Amino acid sequence: MYKYKASKETGAKSWVFQRITGLALVVFMIGHYILMHYQPESGKTYEAVLYRMQFSWYRIIDLTFVTLGIYHGFNGLWGIFRDYDMKPWLKITIISIILIAGLAFLVWGYNIIFSIPYIN
């Protein structure tokens, strides 16, 4: 028989955030594509990237891009696992691995962006 699940257990919020981050990532990817491939003067050399990263708004865009991408990817991965009927210990193990890996990649991405020096 069907058992009612409260909205906390259905993954509805996760589904909505997955759609929102997906749309935001499409916007960021279009912007990235235009900047990197349709403006030859923007350059792809180390000096060009270093010059761009002198502007705080560009760092904020990159930090947002990294955060949205990691959330979207790992939330999607968890959504795949959530479809299966798992034992509680397996659920906890998988979500723990996903959270630790997601946080590790987030810290790694932030570290790379913050390690680029300001020249001014």
Residue, then its C-alpha position, 0 to 999 in steps of 0.5 A: m500500500y502507498k505510504y504518504k511521505a512528508s515533503k521533507e522526505t520526497g526530495a522536492k526542494s532538492w529537485v527545485f534547486q537542481r532546476i534553478t542551478g541548471l538554469a544558472l549554469v546555462v547562463f554562466m556557460i553561455g557567458h563563459y563561451i562568449l568571453m573565451h571563444y568570441q572575443p579573441e582579445s580576451g586571451k587564454t594565456y596565463e597573463a590574460v587570465l591573471y589580468r582578468m582575475q584582478f577584477s573582483w567581479y570576475r572572481i565572484i563569477d568564478l566562485t559562483f560558477v564553481t559553487l553552482g557546478i559542484y552543487h548541481g553535480f553532486n545533488g544530481l548524483w545523490g538524486i540517482f541514488r535516492d531513486y533506489d530503496m537502500k538500507p539506512w546505513l548505505k544511505i548514510t554512507i553514500i550521502s557522507i561520501i558525496l558530501i565529503a567529496g563535494l566539500a573537498f572539490l569546493v575547497w579545492g576550487y576556492n583555493i585555486i581562485f583565491s591563490i591567484p595573486y592581485i598584482n595592483 
